[in-house]
Amino acid sequence: MNNNLKIKLSEISEIVGGKLVGDSNVIISSLAKIDEADEGDLTFLYLSSYEKFFDSTHASAIFVKPEFKKTRSDISYIEVKEPEKKVEEQPAAVEGKKVSDEPYIKTILCTSCNECININSMMFAYNEDKQAEIKDVTKGTFKQLVMAAEKCPAAIIHPGKPKNPDEKDLDKLLKRAEKFN
């Protein structure tokens, strides 16, 4: 995460096309999981299993579905139909990063489905929260990164650019990877 990011919540709401409920002047400095969020963080809530963290989160703002009961007045909300997709669709806006040539996984959105691990457990691994991350990109191929991106039900794997310019069928793989980068 970019800890030097400073963006108004109203700007994020406008970028993602959400409805802002609360203080539009809240300054967001980072994106975090709901159970790890601190003041200045934007988080999201879309799985009912994470609702238990709502009362104790320290986040300044949260992406929620419109029907979510907004019972806390100390948090601002951005209402969107699919909170997990809004975080994923706008990584540059929310995190202040450029789209990377390096492969990455939006780990906080991982559903622990095993798809990437089943493709290559030397390249992909679970962290302590059983959420996927890229362990060692040199232990796999660009083809495996693209296959993992295509199989990922949460669509959170970004293959980046190939490391080996001589990999077989590179033109086809680059075309397949475009929609995930």
N, C-alpha and C positions, 0 to 999 in steps of 0.2 A: 504494500500500500504506500501511497504517497502521503507522508505525514505533513508535508508542507502545503498540501492542497487547501485552498480556502475558497469555497463556493457557496453562494446563498442557496438555501433550500428552494426558494422561488425559481431560481435558474434551473435547478435539477428538475423540478416539477414541470417547467415549460419544455425542457428537452425531451422528457419521457412522455409528455402529453397526459400527465396525471392531474387530479384535483387535489389542491393543497388544503389541508384542514389544520389550522393552528398558525404559529408564528412564521411568516414568510421570510423573515430576516435572520432566521437561525443560520449560523455558519457551519457548514459541514467540512470536516477535515479528513475523513476516512470512511471506509465501508467496513462493517464488521458483522460477525454472526451475532444473533440476538442475545445469546448467553455470554458473550464476551465484549459487548459494546460498552463504550464509555461516552462521556459528554463530548459532543462534537462529531460523533459517529452516526452514520445512516445505516440502518439495518433493514431487514425485510422479514415478513411473516407470511408463509404460505402453507406450511405443513402443520396440521393440528397438533402433532406431537411436540412442536416448539411453542405452542401457546402457553405452556406452563412457565416459560421464561418472561412472558410479557409483563407481569407485575413487578419483576425485579430488574428488568433491563435498565441500564443507565444511558441508553442511546438518546440522542437529541431528536431523532426523527426515524420514521419507519414506513416502509412501503407496505401497504395492506390492500386487501380486496375491499371494494366499496361497502360490502355488507358487514365488514368487521366492526364489532362494537368498540368504539373509541372511548374508553372509560377513564383514561388518564389525561389530565389537562397539562401535565408537564412535558408531554411529548407532542411533536407535530407529526402529521400523517400526510403521506401522498397516496391517494386512492388510485389504484390501477387494477385492471382486470386480472393480470397475471404478474404478481410481484416478482417472482423469480425470473421471469423473462425480461422485465424492465431493468433489473440489475444487470442481466447478461447482455442485453441489447446496447447498453450505454456504458461500457466499461471506461471509455475515454472520458466521458463527461463525469461519471461518478468517482472514478479513481484518479483522474488527471493524468492518464497514461496515453501514449500513442499506441496504435496497434503494433504489436511486436512481430519481428521476424523470428523470434525465438518461440518455440512451442511452450504453451502453458495450459494449465487447467484452472478454471474458476472453482477452486477447491471448496469454498464455502457453500456451493450449490450442489455438491456431489450427493447422489442418492445411494451410494454404496452398492451399486448394481453388479459389480464384478466384471462388466464387459471389457474394460481396458486391461484389468489385471489378467483376465483370461487370454487376451491377445499377447501380452508380454509382461510377465511379472518381474522381469529384470529392469524394464524401463519404467513401469508404473508400480506404485505402492500405495498402501493406505497409511495415513498419518495416525496419530493417537486417537483421533475422533472417528476413525474408520471412514475417512474421506480421501479420495484419490488425489495423488499429486505425481508429478514427473520426478522419479527417483534419479534416473540417469539416462538422458536422451541418447548417449553414445552406445547404449546397450540394445538399441533397436533401429528400425529403419523408418524412413519417411512414410513408406507404405503402411506400416503398423500404426503410426500416428494418425494417418488419414482414416484407416479402418476403425480405430478406436473412436475418432470423432464421429464417424458415421453411425456407429453402434450405440453411442452414449445417449440414453433416453433423456437426459437433462440438457443435452447439446452444450456442454461446457468445456469441451476439449478443443483447443486451437492448435492445429499442427504447425503453424508458422511456416518457415521456408526450409527446404531440404538442406541437409548438411553435406550430403554426397552428391555432387553434380553428375555422377556417373550411374546413379541408381536407375534400374530398369523402369521403363514406362513413365519417366518423370513428367512428361507433358500431360499425360492423362491424370496422374496423381495431383499435379498442381491444379488442374481444372476441378477435380473432385474436392480439393482442400479449400477452394476459394470461398465457399459459403460458410466455412467455419472460422475463417480468419478475420 
